[in-house]
Amino acid sequence: MKCNPLRWLLGIIPILLLAGVAVIGERGRIEKDLSDRARQTLDAAGLGWANATFDGRDAILTGLAAEEAEPARAADGVARTFGVRIVRNDARLIDAVERYDWSATKREGRVRLTGLVPNEKTRREIIGIARATYPSNEIVDRLTLARGAPALDIWLGGVGFALKQLALLKAGTIRLEGTELTVTGEAVDAGTYRTLKSSLATGLPPGISLKADRVEPPIVAPYVLTARLADGQLDVRGAVPSDQARADLLAALRQLSPQVRLTDGMMPARGEPDGWAAAAQVVLRELLQLEEGTAELRDQTITLNGVAIREATAEEVRAKLKEGIPAAYRLAERITFREPTIKPVSPYRTSMSLEGGAVTLRGYAPSEAARAALLGLAQARLSGVRVVDQLELGTGAAPGWQRCLDIGIAALAKLGNGRLDLTNRRMLIEGTAEADAARSLPGEIQSAAGRDCDAEVRLASKTPAEPALRWSAQAGAQGDVVLEGQVPGAAVRDQLMSAAARLFDGRNVVDRMQIVDAASEKWTRTALAGLTQLARLRLGRAEIAEQTLRLEGEARDVAAQAAIRDALGRDVPEGYTARDVVVVRSDAVIAAEELARRTAEESAKKRAAAEAENKRRSEDEARQRAADEARRAAEAAQARVRAEAEAKQRAEDEARQRAAEEARRAAEAAARQRAESDAKQRAEEEAARKVRDAETRKVSEEQARKDAEAEACQKALRTASSEGVIQFARASAELDRRSLPTLRRLAQTAQACPDVTIEIEGHTDAEGIDERNQPLSERRAQAVADYLAQRGVPAERMKAIGYGASRPVAPNDTREGMARNRRIEFTVKAK
């Protein structure tokens, strides 16, 4: 037979066309399969930034990496994906920057994140922190990837801290420039303003520094400041424009009246009217001139009520208020005074104490004229000394009272300090003087007193002056304890450092003290007393200047405040004075007091109005009754008595009847309530039992369904396996092409059972050794699993196991038996 080339050519052309169509049809499926598996590989390696696309089996890798090693890692991961031939790596690094800025802005229910972030993982972490911190706000992500971030743990700690601070603002912005934090905005309220200020001052995360604090206090309306003066204590509470205004106001009050104890309840807030500072200074200054009283500055209305000792003081306070307050302010005042009543006094005592540039007169004077004369004498004899008048009027002064006090004032003028006490006719003068004066002055005073009074003089020779040193110790709520200033000797410095280490256990004590040439046991005791009480404060400062120990800070409660004051009065030695500016800082107490004050004011107004109305009604009714009774008294006295007796009896009967009815109703209500409670409890128990039974039934039914599905799937897999063939090349895990139809049917069957896991078991015959048969059986099982995965069966639902020749189903002494033992089996289990 002769060959015809044209016929061959005509036959080859359709075959080539069919082959081309097949290749084109399969190419898209292959590319999608490779792309999906490459995506899984990249995500599992934490390389979600990378993207792999395919041209046939050739991969093209793109994306922006945060670190230099990541593009190579991504390319290696894609190359190891089964079926990939080559990888072209077009991935590149994100841009690097020198200034690494990040910020967040909160406004109108939205939190906007802008600036730079080192990688996608960190972006997700920041967004997660923002959503957790602001669950009701919209989070807007405007972050950009860039390299050059500071140490990630420090930087991310700063971001978390900053987002927490932003939550304390009504609206504002937080910005991290590298590791420098700037906070701008308005605080939600006074409490959060204080919390935010404290966090920025002492609570910054390690490695983060504060560049700028631009936090403003909240705006409040009405703008209220209140003050109460009683028993030598001034309690000031309410709004002030700033921390600086608060400090200025406290300093002015201490200067005006250093003997008054101050309680500070002021909190910074905005919204103050014009002229507020001047008005507050005037109102509080004049309140301190009263014996007791209250003041309120509400917007531009001033209210001052109180009691002065004398009428002249009350008039002077009124005049200075009208003169000093700004013209835009309205004034309402009610200032009374105590009328002087001269009463007999026994024993009759008048005293003077001269110290610290002031002479204080206490006790009694027989008349206003005698009081004025005594004050004038003190001012004349004690030139340049401030005279404090605390005298009262009282009769019973002994003859020679004026003469003895004149002699005593002259003696105090010579001493420059000391105390005079005149009780009846006995005068005691105490003080210190130079040695010569201490010997001669007692005789001079006794000679001058003569028969006017019995004079006793107790003078101590002046001891060497205490050293004029300045020293301080400061402790915040946490962090270092700093000791600085002058100390009299190295031994004292070591003693203070040892005491600080013991009192502030676990905290670092910083020594900035300077040793000077001095010595004083009293100074050392005073410093230790200040250091001991400082340790009892939440935060504060102890300072010695000249011979004054000043302790300021925040106590946790009133008991701690009182204990500190008692300890200072007890432990500070004579010759040194202690002043404390210890306040109790408790937001809960402040809020409760303000609420109680407002409630009390409202209740008082309501009670006053109700009492006035009741009084008016009572007076009207009384007048009407009096008129009626006068008109009817003559003719109806006896009838009224009978009517009152009958009314009383009826009232008693009705009261007893009402009591019995109320008792009956209460018993019925209690019984009804018990019955309802029992029924409710039974219903709840029955409902709970039904829910449990339903849940148990649902779980059992679901498990039975899954078991039935697994059993049906296993039967289908075994049927498909037994009806076809799964063969491999000899001593190899490479699938024979004759197995592909069977494997495709198995893949279709497995895809129809999405809720089960499939164990693919590989078995071999006994030919060869176990060390080769077991790995071979496992590779063959894995080859089947890989093929099924390529056909769309999820790999996580399959597990390949090799048993080698350990589980034969037929004897291995015949070819037929060995062929049966070379098999793949499927075991299906419900998830």
C-alpha positions in Angstrom: 0.0 0.0 0.0 1.4 3.4 -1.0 1.7 6.2 1.7 -0.2 9.4 0.9 1.5 12.4 2.7 -1.5 14.7 2.1 -3.8 12.3 4.1 -1.3 12.3 7.0 -1.3 16.1 7.0 -5.0 16.3 6.9 -5.2 13.9 9.9 -2.6 15.7 12.0 -4.2 19.2 11.8 -7.4 18.3 13.8 -5.3 16.5 16.4 -3.1 19.6 16.9 -6.2 21.8 17.1 -7.8 19.6 19.8 -4.5 19.5 21.7 -4.4 23.4 21.6 -7.9 23.7 22.9 -7.2 21.3 25.7 -4.0 23.2 26.8 -5.9 26.5 26.7 -8.8 25.1 28.7 -6.5 23.6 31.4 -4.1 26.6 31.7 -6.6 28.8 33.6 -7.4 26.1 36.1 -3.7 25.3 36.7 -2.9 29.0 37.2 -5.7 29.5 39.7 -4.7 26.4 41.6 -1.1 27.5 41.8 -2.1 31.0 42.8 -4.4 29.8 45.7 -1.7 27.4 47.1 1.0 30.2 46.8 -1.4 32.5 48.7 -1.8 30.0 51.5 2.0 29.5 51.7 2.6 33.3 52.0 -0.1 33.9 54.6 1.2 30.9 56.7 4.7 32.5 56.7 3.4 35.9 57.8 4.1 37.4 54.3 0.7 38.8 53.6 2.2 41.8 51.8 3.4 39.6 48.9 1.2 38.7 45.9 2.0 35.9 43.4 0.5 35.8 39.9 1.1 33.0 37.3 1.8 32.7 33.6 1.3 29.0 33.2 3.5 27.5 35.9 5.8 30.6 36.1 5.3 32.9 39.1 5.6 36.7 39.2 6.1 38.0 42.8 5.1 41.6 43.6 4.5 43.7 46.7 6.2 46.0 49.2 8.3 44.4 52.0 9.0 46.0 55.4 12.4 44.2 55.9 15.3 43.5 53.5 15.1 39.7 54.0 11.4 39.3 53.3 11.4 39.4 49.4 13.8 36.5 49.3 11.8 34.6 51.9 8.6 35.2 49.9 10.2 34.0 46.6 11.6 30.9 48.3 8.1 30.1 49.8 6.5 30.4 46.3 9.2 28.3 44.6 8.6 25.5 47.1 4.9 25.3 46.2 4.2 22.1 44.3 3.9 22.6 40.6 5.7 26.0 40.4 8.5 26.0 37.8 10.3 29.4 38.1 9.8 32.6 40.2 10.5 36.1 39.0 10.9 38.3 42.1 9.6 41.8 41.4 9.0 42.6 45.1 10.7 45.7 46.5 11.2 47.4 49.9 8.9 50.1 51.2 10.5 53.6 51.4 12.7 54.5 54.4 12.2 57.9 56.1 14.4 59.8 58.6 11.5 61.4 60.5 9.0 58.9 61.8 5.7 60.6 62.6 2.4 59.1 63.7 -0.7 60.8 64.9 -4.4 60.2 65.9 -7.2 62.7 65.9 -10.5 62.4 67.7 -13.4 64.5 66.6 -17.2 64.1 66.1 -17.4 60.4 66.9 -14.5 59.5 64.6 -10.8 58.6 65.3 -8.5 59.2 62.4 -5.1 57.4 62.3 -2.5 59.1 60.1 1.2 58.9 59.6 3.7 56.0 59.3 3.6 52.4 60.3 6.4 49.8 59.9 4.4 46.9 58.6 0.9 45.5 58.0 1.0 43.4 61.3 1.7 46.5 63.3 -1.0 48.4 61.4 -3.5 45.7 62.4 -2.4 45.8 66.0 -2.8 49.6 66.2 -6.3 49.4 64.6 -7.2 46.7 67.1 -6.0 48.9 70.0 -8.0 51.8 68.7 -11.2 49.7 68.3 -10.9 48.3 71.8 -10.3 51.8 73.2 -13.1 53.5 71.2 -15.8 50.8 70.7 -18.4 53.4 69.8 -16.3 55.5 67.4 -15.6 55.1 63.7 -11.9 54.2 63.1 -10.5 55.8 59.9 -7.2 54.3 58.8 -4.9 56.7 56.8 -1.6 55.0 57.8 1.2 54.6 55.3 4.0 51.9 55.3 7.5 53.2 55.8 10.8 51.9 57.3 12.8 53.8 59.9 10.6 53.3 63.0 12.2 53.4 66.4 12.6 50.2 68.4 9.2 48.6 67.8 8.4 47.6 71.4 9.1 51.2 72.6 7.3 52.8 69.7 4.2 50.6 69.9 4.1 51.1 73.7 4.0 54.9 73.0 1.2 54.4 70.5 -0.9 52.4 73.0 -0.3 55.0 75.8 -1.1 57.9 73.4 -4.5 56.3 72.4 -5.5 55.9 76.0 -4.7 59.6 76.7 -6.8 60.6 73.6 -9.8 58.8 75.2 -9.6 61.4 78.0 -10.2 64.3 75.6 -13.5 65.6 74.2 -11.6 66.3 71.0 -7.9 66.5 70.2 -4.8 65.1 68.6 -1.9 63.0 69.8 1.3 62.9 67.9 4.5 60.8 68.1 7.5 62.2 66.4 9.9 59.3 66.8 9.6 58.8 70.5 8.5 62.3 71.4 4.8 62.7 72.4 2.7 65.8 71.9 -0.9 65.9 73.3 -3.4 68.6 72.2 -7.1 69.1 73.1 -9.7 69.7 75.7 -10.2 67.3 78.7 -13.6 65.6 79.1 -14.0 66.9 82.7 -12.0 68.1 85.7 -11.3 64.6 86.9 -10.0 63.4 83.6 -8.0 66.6 83.2 -6.2 65.8 86.5 -5.7 62.2 85.5 -4.3 63.2 82.1 -1.9 65.7 83.6 -0.7 63.1 86.1 -0.1 60.5 83.4 1.8 62.9 81.3 3.9 64.0 84.2 4.8 60.6 85.8 3.3 57.8 83.7 5.0 57.9 80.4 6.1 54.4 79.0 9.8 53.6 79.1 11.7 55.2 76.2 8.9 57.8 75.4 9.4 61.5 76.3 6.9 64.3 76.4 7.6 67.0 73.8 4.6 69.2 74.5 1.5 69.2 76.8 -1.2 71.3 75.2 -4.1 69.9 77.2 -6.7 72.4 78.2 -9.2 72.0 81.1 -12.9 71.6 80.3 -15.3 74.4 79.9 -17.9 74.5 82.7 -21.1 76.4 83.2 -22.1 77.8 85.6 -18.6 78.8 86.7 -18.7 78.3 90.5 -16.1 78.8 93.3 -17.2 78.3 96.9 -15.4 78.9 100.2 -16.3 78.1 103.8 -14.6 79.5 106.9 -15.2 77.8 110.3 -13.1 76.9 113.3 -9.9 78.4 111.9 -10.2 76.4 108.6 -10.9 77.7 105.1 -12.3 75.2 102.7 -12.1 76.4 99.0 -13.7 74.3 96.2 -14.8 74.7 92.6 -13.4 75.9 89.3 -10.3 77.9 88.7 -8.9 79.0 85.2 -5.6 77.0 85.5 -3.2 75.3 87.8 -1.2 78.5 87.9 -4.3 80.5 89.0 -4.9 78.0 91.7 -1.4 78.2 93.0 -1.5 82.1 92.9 -4.8 82.1 94.9 -3.5 79.6 97.5 -0.3 81.7 97.9 -2.3 84.9 98.4 -4.5 83.2 101.0 -1.5 81.9 103.0 0.1 85.3 102.9 -3.1 87.0 104.1 -3.8 84.6 107.0 -1.0 82.1 107.7 -2.6 80.8 110.8 -5.7 79.6 108.9 -5.7 76.0 107.8 -6.4 75.6 104.1 -8.3 72.8 102.4 -7.9 72.9 98.6 -10.7 71.4 96.5 -10.2 73.6 93.4 -10.0 72.0 89.9 -8.9 73.7 86.7 -11.7 74.6 84.2 -12.3 77.1 81.5 -15.3 79.4 81.0 -14.5 82.0 83.7 -16.0 85.5 83.2 -13.9 88.6 82.7 -12.4 89.9 85.9 -12.7 86.5 87.7 -9.2 86.6 89.3 -9.7 90.1 90.8 -13.2 89.2 92.1 -12.0 85.9 93.7 -9.1 87.6 95.4 -11.4 90.3 96.9 -14.1 87.9 98.0 -11.7 85.4 99.7 -9.6 88.2 101.3 -12.7 89.8 102.9 -14.1 86.3 104.0 -10.8 85.9 106.0 -11.7 89.1 108.0 -14.8 87.3 109.4 -15.0 85.0 112.3 -16.9 82.5 110.2 -18.8 82.6 106.9 -19.4 81.3 103.4 -18.7 82.8 100.0 -19.8 81.8 96.5 -18.6 83.2 93.1 -21.2 82.0 90.5 -20.4 83.4 87.1 -20.7 87.2 87.7 -22.7 86.9 91.0 -21.0 87.1 94.4 -22.7 86.0 97.6 -21.0 86.5 101.0 -22.6 85.5 104.3 -20.9 85.5 107.7 -20.3 86.8 111.2 -17.7 89.4 112.2 -16.6 89.9 115.8 -17.2 93.7 115.7 -19.6 96.0 113.9 -16.7 98.0 112.6 -15.2 94.9 111.0 -18.5 94.1 109.3 -18.8 97.6 107.9 -15.2 97.6 106.7 -15.7 94.3 104.9 -18.9 95.6 103.2 -17.0 98.7 102.0 -14.0 96.9 100.7 -16.3 94.4 98.8 -18.2 97.2 97.1 -14.9 99.0 96.3 -12.9 96.0 95.1 -15.1 93.8 93.0 -15.3 94.5 89.2 -18.2 96.7 88.0 -19.8 93.9 86.0 -20.3 91.7 89.1 -23.4 91.6 91.3 -23.0 91.4 95.1 -25.3 89.9 97.6 -24.1 89.9 101.2 -25.4 89.3 104.7 -22.8 90.1 107.3 -23.7 90.3 111.0 -21.6 90.9 114.0 -21.5 89.8 117.6 -22.6 92.5 120.0 -20.0 93.0 122.8 -21.2 92.1 126.3 -18.8 92.8 129.1 -19.0 90.0 131.6 -17.1 89.4 134.9 -14.1 87.2 134.5 -12.1 85.2 137.2 -9.3 84.6 137.1 -8.5 87.7 135.1 -5.8 87.0 132.6 -4.1 89.0 129.9 -1.2 87.7 127.8 1.2 88.8 125.1 3.5 86.8 122.9 6.2 88.4 120.8 7.7 86.2 118.0 8.3 86.3 114.3 7.8 90.0 113.9 4.3 90.0 115.5 2.9 90.5 119.0 -0.3 88.7 119.8 -2.5 90.0 122.6 -4.9 87.5 124.2 -7.2 87.4 127.2 -9.3 90.3 128.6 -9.3 94.1 128.8 -11.8 95.9 131.1 -13.1 98.3 128.4 -12.8 99.4 124.8 -10.8 102.4 125.9 -8.4 100.2 127.9 -8.1 97.8 124.9 -7.3 100.8 122.6 -4.8 102.2 125.0 -3.0 98.8 125.4 -2.9 98.3 121.6 -1.5 101.8 121.2 1.1 101.2 123.9 2.2 98.0 122.1 2.5 99.7 118.8 4.6 102.5 120.3 6.9 100.4 122.4 7.3 97.6 119.8 8.1 99.7 116.7 7.9 97.8 113.4 6.1 94.9 114.9 2.7 93.8 113.7 0.1 93.8 116.5 -2.5 91.0 116.5 -5.5 91.8 118.6 -7.4 88.8 120.1 -8.5 90.5 123.3 -12.0 90.2 124.6 -13.9 92.6 127.1 -14.3 91.4 130.6 -14.6 93.1 134.1 -12.6 92.1 137.1 -9.1 93.6 136.3 -7.0 94.1 139.4 -5.8 97.6 140.3 -2.5 98.3 138.6 -3.5 96.2 135.5 -2.5 99.0 133.1 0.8 99.8 134.9 1.9 96.1 135.1 1.2 95.6 131.4 3.2 98.8 130.6 6.2 97.3 132.5 5.8 94.0 130.8 5.7 95.5 127.2 8.8 97.5 128.0 10.5 94.2 129.1 9.4 92.4 125.8 10.8 95.4 123.8 14.2 94.9 125.5 14.1 91.1 124.9 12.9 91.3 121.3 11.0 88.0 121.9 9.2 86.2 124.7 5.9 85.9 126.5 4.0 88.0 129.2 1.2 86.5 131.2 -0.7 88.7 133.8 -3.2 86.6 135.9 -4.9 88.8 138.5 -1.9 90.4 140.2 0.7 87.9 139.2 2.8 88.7 136.2 5.1 86.1 134.5 7.6 87.1 131.9 9.5 84.5 129.9 12.0 84.8 127.1 15.7 84.6 126.1 18.4 87.2 126.5 22.1 87.7 126.5 23.8 86.4 129.6 24.3 89.9 131.2 20.7 90.9 130.5 19.4 87.6 131.8 21.1 88.4 135.1 20.1 92.1 135.5 16.7 92.4 133.9 14.6 90.4 136.4 15.6 92.7 139.2 14.8 95.8 137.1 11.3 94.5 136.3 10.5 93.5 139.9 11.7 96.9 141.1 9.5 98.7 138.6 6.5 96.6 139.4 6.6 97.5 143.0 3.3 96.9 144.7 1.2 97.0 141.5 1.8 93.3 140.9 3.9 90.3 141.8 6.5 90.0 139.0 8.3 86.7 138.2 10.9 86.7 135.4 12.2 83.5 133.8 14.9 84.2 131.2 17.1 81.8 129.4 20.5 82.7 128.1 20.6 82.7 124.3 22.2 79.6 122.8 24.1 79.6 119.6 21.9 80.3 116.6 20.7 77.3 114.6 22.4 77.0 111.1 20.5 78.8 108.3 20.4 75.9 105.8 18.1 75.2 102.9 17.3 71.5 102.3 14.5 69.6 100.7 13.3 66.0 99.9 10.9 65.4 97.0 9.0 62.2 96.2 6.5 61.7 93.4 3.9 58.9 93.2 6.6 56.7 91.7 10.2 57.1 90.5 13.2 58.6 92.3 13.2 60.2 95.7 15.5 63.3 95.5 17.4 64.7 98.5 19.1 68.0 97.8 20.4 71.1 99.6 22.7 71.8 102.5 23.3 69.4 105.4 25.5 70.0 108.5 28.1 67.2 108.0 28.8 63.9 106.2 27.3 61.9 109.2 24.0 63.7 108.9 23.9 63.1 105.1 24.6 59.4 105.6 21.8 59.3 108.3 19.3 61.0 106.0 20.2 58.6 103.0 19.8 55.6 105.3 16.5 56.8 106.6 15.2 57.5 103.1 16.2 54.1 101.8 14.3 52.5 104.7 11.2 54.7 104.4 11.0 54.5 100.6 11.8 50.8 100.3 12.4 49.7 96.8 12.7 53.2 95.3 15.9 54.8 94.1 17.2 57.6 96.4 19.1 60.4 94.6 21.7 62.2 96.7 22.2 65.9 95.6 23.1 67.1 99.1 26.0 69.5 99.8 27.9 69.3 103.1 28.5 72.6 104.9 30.5 73.4 108.0 27.8 73.5 110.7 26.3 71.3 113.4 22.8 71.0 114.9 21.1 68.1 116.5 17.8 69.9 116.3 18.2 70.4 112.5 18.9 66.7 112.1 15.7 65.7 114.1 13.7 68.2 112.1 14.9 66.8 108.7 14.2 63.2 109.8 10.7 64.2 111.0 10.0 65.8 107.6 11.4 62.8 105.7 9.3 60.4 107.8 6.0 62.3 107.2 6.8 62.7 103.5 6.9 58.9 103.2 3.3 58.8 104.4 2.1 61.0 101.5 1.1 59.8 98.0 3.4 62.5 96.7 4.9 65.6 98.1 7.9 67.7 99.2 9.5 68.4 102.6 11.6 71.6 102.8 13.7 73.2 105.6 14.4 76.9 105.2 15.9 78.8 108.1 14.2 77.1 111.1 10.9 76.3 109.3 9.9 72.8 108.1 7.3 73.0 105.3 5.6 69.8 104.2 3.3 69.9 101.2 1.6 67.1 99.2 -1.4 64.8 98.8 -2.7 62.5 101.6 -4.8 59.5 100.7 -7.5 60.3 103.2 -8.4 62.6 106.1 -7.1 60.2 108.7 -3.6 60.2 107.1 -3.7 64.0 106.9 -4.6 64.3 110.7 -1.9 61.8 111.7 0.7 63.7 109.7 -0.2 67.0 111.4 -0.1 65.4 114.9 3.3 63.8 114.2 4.7 67.1 113.0 3.5 68.9 116.1 5.0 66.1 118.2 8.3 65.4 116.5 9.6 68.9 115.4 11.9 70.2 118.2 11.6 73.5 120.0 13.1 76.3 118.0 11.8 75.0 114.8 8.3 75.4 113.4 6.3 73.1 111.2 3.9 74.1 108.4 2.0 71.7 106.4 0.1 72.2 103.2 -1.2 68.6 103.0 -4.5 68.2 101.1 -6.7 65.2 100.7 -7.1 64.3 97.1 -10.1 62.0 96.6 -12.3 62.5 93.5 -15.1 60.5 95.0 -15.2 62.6 98.1 -15.1 65.9 96.1 -18.0 64.7 93.8 -20.0 63.4 96.8 -19.5 66.7 98.7 -20.5 68.8 95.7 -23.6 66.6 95.2 -24.5 66.8 98.9 -24.1 70.6 98.9 -26.3 71.1 95.9 -28.9 68.7 97.3 -28.8 70.4 100.7 -29.3 73.8 99.1 -32.2 72.6 97.0 -33.8 70.9 100.0 -33.3 74.0 102.2 -34.9 76.2 99.6 -37.9 73.8 99.3 -38.2 73.5 103.1 -38.0 77.3 103.5 -40.7 77.8 100.9 -42.9 75.1 102.3 -42.4 76.4 105.9 -43.3 79.9 104.8 -46.4 78.7 103.0 -47.4 76.5 106.0 -46.8 79.4 108.3 -49.0 81.8 106.3 -51.7 79.2 106.0 -51.5 78.4 109.7 -51.7 82.1 110.6 -54.8 82.6 108.3 -56.5 79.5 109.7 -55.7 80.5 113.2 -57.2 83.9 112.7 -60.3 82.4 111.1 -60.7 79.9 113.9 -60.2 82.5 116.5 -63.0 84.6 115.0 -65.3 81.6 114.6 -64.6 80.4 118.1 -65.2 83.8 119.6 -68.5 84.1 117.8 -69.7 80.6 118.8 -68.0 80.3 122.2 -70.9 81.6 124.3 -73.6 79.4 122.7 -71.8 76.2 121.6 -69.2 75.4 124.3 -70.9 72.3 125.5 -71.8 71.1 122.0 -68.2 71.5 120.9 -66.9 69.3 123.8 -69.4 66.6 122.8 -68.5 66.9 119.2 -64.8 66.7 120.0 -65.3 63.6 122.1 -67.3 62.0 119.3 -64.7 63.0 116.7 -62.0 61.5 118.8 -63.8 58.3 119.3 -64.5 58.1 115.5 -60.9 58.8 114.7 -59.7 56.1 117.1 -62.2 53.6 115.6 -61.2 54.5 112.1 -57.5 54.2 113.0 -58.0 50.8 114.5 -60.1 49.8 111.4 -57.4 51.1 109.1 -54.7 49.3 111.0 -56.6 46.0 110.8 -57.3 46.5 107.1 -53.6 47.3 106.4 -52.5 44.2 108.4 -54.9 42.1 106.4 -53.7 43.5 103.1 -50.1 43.1 104.1 -50.7 39.4 104.9 -52.5 38.8 101.6 -49.7 40.6 99.7 -47.0 38.6 101.4 -48.8 35.3 100.7 -49.4 36.4 97.1 -45.7 37.4 96.7 -44.6 34.0 98.1 -46.9 32.1 95.7 -45.7 34.2 92.7 -42.1 33.6 93.7 -42.6 29.8 94.0 -44.4 29.7 90.7 -41.7 31.8 89.0 -39.0 29.6 90.4 -40.8 26.4 89.2 -41.3 27.9 85.8 -37.6 28.9 85.6 -36.5 25.5 86.6 -38.8 23.8 84.1 -37.6 26.2 81.3 -34.0 25.5 82.2 -34.6 21.7 82.1 -36.3 22.0 78.7 -33.4 24.0 77.4 -30.9 21.5 78.7 -32.9 18.6 77.2 -33.1 20.4 73.9 -29.4 21.2 73.8 -28.6 17.5 74.7 -31.0 16.3 72.0 -29.5 18.7 69.4 -26.0 17.6 70.2 -26.9 13.9 70.0 -28.8 14.4 66.7 -25.9 16.4 65.3 -23.4 13.8 66.3 -25.6 11.0 64.9 -25.9 13.0 61.6 -22.2 13.4 61.4 -21.6 9.7 62.2 -24.1 8.7 59.5 -22.5 11.1 57.0 -19.0 9.7 57.9 -20.2 6.1 57.5 -21.9 6.9 54.2 -18.9 8.7 52.9 -16.6 5.8 53.9 -18.8 3.3 52.1 -18.8 5.5 49.0 -15.0 5.9 49.1 -14.4 2.2 49.6 -16.9 1.4 46.8 -15.2 3.8 44.4 -11.8 2.4 45.4 -12.9 -1.3 45.1 -14.5 -0.7 41.7 -11.4 0.9 40.2 -7.7 0.6 40.6 -5.0 2.6 42.4 -1.6 1.5 41.1 1.9 2.9 41.4 5.2 2.3 39.5 7.2 -0.6 41.0 8.9 0.4 44.3 7.8 4.0 43.8 5.1 6.5 44.9 4.5 7.7 41.4 0.8 7.1 40.5 0.1 5.0 37.4 -2.0 6.8 34.8 -4.5 4.0 35.0 -5.4 5.1 38.5 -6.5 8.6 37.5 -10.2 7.7 36.7 -10.5 6.0 40.1 -8.9 9.0 41.9 -11.1 11.5 40.1 -14.2 9.6 41.3 -12.7 9.5 44.8 -12.1 13.3 44.7 -15.8 13.8 43.7 -16.9 11.6 46.5 -14.7 13.3 49.1 -15.9 16.8 48.0 -19.5 15.6 48.6 -18.6 15.0 52.3 -17.4 18.5 53.5 -17.9 17.8 57.2 -15.6 14.7 57.7 -11.9 14.0 57.9 -10.3 11.3 55.8 -7.4 9.1 56.7 -5.6 7.7 53.6 -3.8 4.5 54.6 -1.0 3.1 52.4 -0.2 -0.7 52.6 2.5 -2.9 50.9 3.1 -6.6 50.6 5.9 -8.4 52.5 8.4 -8.2 49.7 11.5 -6.3 50.8 12.3 -5.0 54.3 10.2 -3.0 56.7 12.6 0.0 56.7 11.7 0.5 53.0 8.1 -0.7 52.9 6.8 1.7 55.7 8.2 4.9 54.1 7.0 3.7 50.7 3.5 3.1 52.0 3.4 6.6 53.5 4.6 8.3 50.4 2.0 6.4 48.3 -0.7 7.6 50.7 0.6 11.1 50.5 0.7 11.0 46.7 -3.1 10.1 46.8 -3.7 12.9 49.2 -1.8 15.4 47.0 -3.8 14.4 44.0 -7.1 14.7 45.8 -6.0 18.1 47.0 -5.2 19.1 43.4 -8.8 18.0 42.5 -10.2 20.4 45.1 -10.3 18.4 48.4 -9.0 20.6 51.2 -5.7 19.3 52.4 -6.5 20.0 56.1 -9.3 17.4 55.9 -6.9 14.6 54.8 -4.2 12.7 56.7 -1.8 10.3 55.0 -0.6 7.3 57.1 1.7 4.5 56.0 1.5 1.0 57.6 4.0 -0.9 55.4 3.3 -4.6 55.5 2.1 -4.6 59.1 -1.6 -5.0 58.2 -2.0 -7.7 55.5 -5.5 -8.7 54.3 -4.3 -11.9 52.6 -1.3 -14.3 52.9 1.9 -13.0 51.2 2.9 -16.4 49.8 1.0 -16.1 46.5 1.0 -13.4 43.9 -2.7 -12.9 44.3 -2.4 -12.4 48.1 0.5 -10.0 47.6 -1.4 -8.0 45.1 -4.4 -7.7 47.5 -2.0 -6.4 50.2 -0.6 -3.7 48.0 -3.6 -1.3 48.5 -4.9 2.1 49.5 -7.7 2.3 52.1 -9.8 5.1 53.3 -11.1 5.7 56.9 -13.6 8.5 57.4 -14.3 10.2 60.7 -16.8 12.9 61.7 -15.3 16.3 62.7 
